[in-house]
Amino acid sequence: MLKKQLRKLFREKRNVLTAAEKAKLDDLLLIQFQTVDLPMVSIVFSYWPIEENKEPNTHLFTDFLEFRLPELQLVYPKIDSATGTMQGILVDDDTRFTRNYFNVYEPENGEVITATDIDLVIVPLLAFDQQGYRVGYGKGYYDKFLAGCRGDCIKAGFSYFEPVAAIDDCHDFDVPLDLCITPQAVYVF
């Protein structure tokens, strides 16, 4: 299937989830994530889930990582629409977040962390395929950012749904995931 078709299909699949179903799926994602044998990570890039899009609750995953790794540093995206790029901003308990024009919560300010310093990126997605390619929201911010990460940086996705066989219109600039977690399995690419 094409990305445009997959975006539509998986948005519809998410939209019919009830709050109780979504909460159960989030719990199952966390259980699967807890089985992953991650190398030591010290800087994790995450994102604030958009409630209206019924995105997986990334706060559960980062809370687990912070519990397991007390010295962990969290980084969240800040988008620059003028340049079409995204920066990673170091956050802490005192960081204030505001919604941008894409309805994404981003830090108001903070120290910029370069992509090469990040050990793990939690990547938003609507769907993914059996090769690790994903369908995002179509703006390309994450692929541009991921292209600047180190080769050993882990790119992880979380999906309520199993992978499709293939995304038919992947491009050279699409950066595949290293792993994707679903309620039923952990896919390693």
C-alpha positions, 0 to 999 in steps of 0.5 A: 500500500501507499503511504497516503492510503496507510495514513488514512487506514490507520488513522481510522483504526485508531479513531475507533479505539475506546479509551479503555481499549487504548489504555489496555493497548498502552499497558501491553506495549509497556509490557513488551517494551520491558522485555527489550534488552536495551544497551545502556542509554543515557539520552533518549529523544521522545515526544508528547503523544497527541491525544486527539490522534490516539497516539501510544502513551510515550510517557509510560515508556519514558517513565519506565526508562527513568525508573530503570536508569535514574541518570537518564536525560530526556529530549523532546522535539522543537520544530522550526517550520521555516527551515523544515527541521527539528531540534532536540531540547533537553527537558526536566521536571520544570520544563514548560511545554506549549502546543505548536501549530501542529498541535504538538506539545514542545518545550518552550526553551532549553538546551539544544542536544545534537542528534549525534548525542542521542542514544535512543529515539522514540519515533511516532508512526501511524503504521510500519512494515516488515522491513522497519519502514514507517508511515508518519504524518507526512512532514518528514521532520523525523526522517531529516532528524534521524539522518543526523543520528549516529549509526548506533542510535536506536530508532524505536517505534510503538504501534497498536497494530501489527506491520503491513507487508510493505510500504510501496512508496518508500524513498531513499531519505526514509530512515527505517526503525531498528525495532518496533513494539506492538502489543503482541511482539517486538520486531527487530530490523 
